[in-house]
Amino acid sequence: MDINYELYKVFYYVAATLSFSEASKQLFISQSAVSQSIKALEKKLDQTLFIRSTKKVQLTPEGEILLRHIEPAINLIKRGESQIIESASTGGQIRIGASDTICRYFLVPYLERFHKAFPSAHIKVTNATSIKCTELLETGQVDLIVANYPNAYLGNLASVKKIKTFRDVFIANSSFSELKEKKLTFSQLLDYPIIMLDKKSTTSEFLHSLFQQQQLDLVPEIELSSNDLLIDLASIGLGIAFVPDYCIPHKSKNLFIVQTKEQLPTRQLVVSWNSHVPVSRAAMEFLNYFDEVQD
């Protein structure tokens, strides 16, 4: 089916903004032209792509299917344009996806190193969970991600390089001082308030899986989206927090590690990129910083 690329481009902007008027502003065309383009595309595909009302615009199931294919294509074209511009300049751009914790406690020195080596390069960091980062990578919204591993969401398109091994730990403050000299089973841990990352994270999936292997149902007292907040709440005695070991030395004055009888498996940080898409010069330079696993 021969359909003009511009129609798909208009569809993408309407689907991304769920607004005909906002799409017209971003495309620098009239709202009438946007509407006519969508009607033309729907006619060619013989499908209704949007549900229109006076208050809002929604994608139909067919529109959602089309968006899943169009979005990576649009981002791939944008990436190609950026790389052409980069090749003609001394700067370039690198787009990185990583969680707040990974950015703060691991990536900062590498970002500093890259900035010093390429001061005119533009660095864009998108903060998201490791699960969300894989989606950003698949849709071409970032060049590479640094994420927790194992990560079941990394698809076949992703190349993975392990760059750091770490271990998750349970931490508590003096409110739980009776635990300092003890080793608790997972079952015994359930007698205490557990605070951890929410279910939209690989860390949450990892911990729930460990308890399920012991046929235990983990019901956390508090779920948050930030390891820093977990450490803060553990510091004031609200519970026993589950966090990566590499982020606790910065705030560990009144905290101790709660030992467990079951040994917690190690995990890794990995840098991942789409092996089916050309990697920009800036991204390749950044990837070269991670040649070996750091223990």
Secondary structure, DSSP 4 states (H G I P E B T S, - for coil): ----HHHHHHHHHHHHHT-HHHHHHHHTS-HHHHHHHHHHHHHHHTS--EEE-SS-EEE-HHHHHHHHHHHHHHHHHHHHHHHHHHHTSS--EEEEEE-HHHIIIIIHHHHHHHHHH-TTSEEEEEE--HHHHHHHHHTTS-SEEEEEES-TT--TTEEEEEEEEEEEEEEE-GGGGGGTT-EE-HHHHTTS-EEEE-TTSHHHHHHHHHHHHTT-----SEEES-HHHHHHHHHTTS-EEEEEGGGSGGG-TT-EEEEESSPPPEEEEEEEEETTSPPPHHHHHHHTT--S-B-
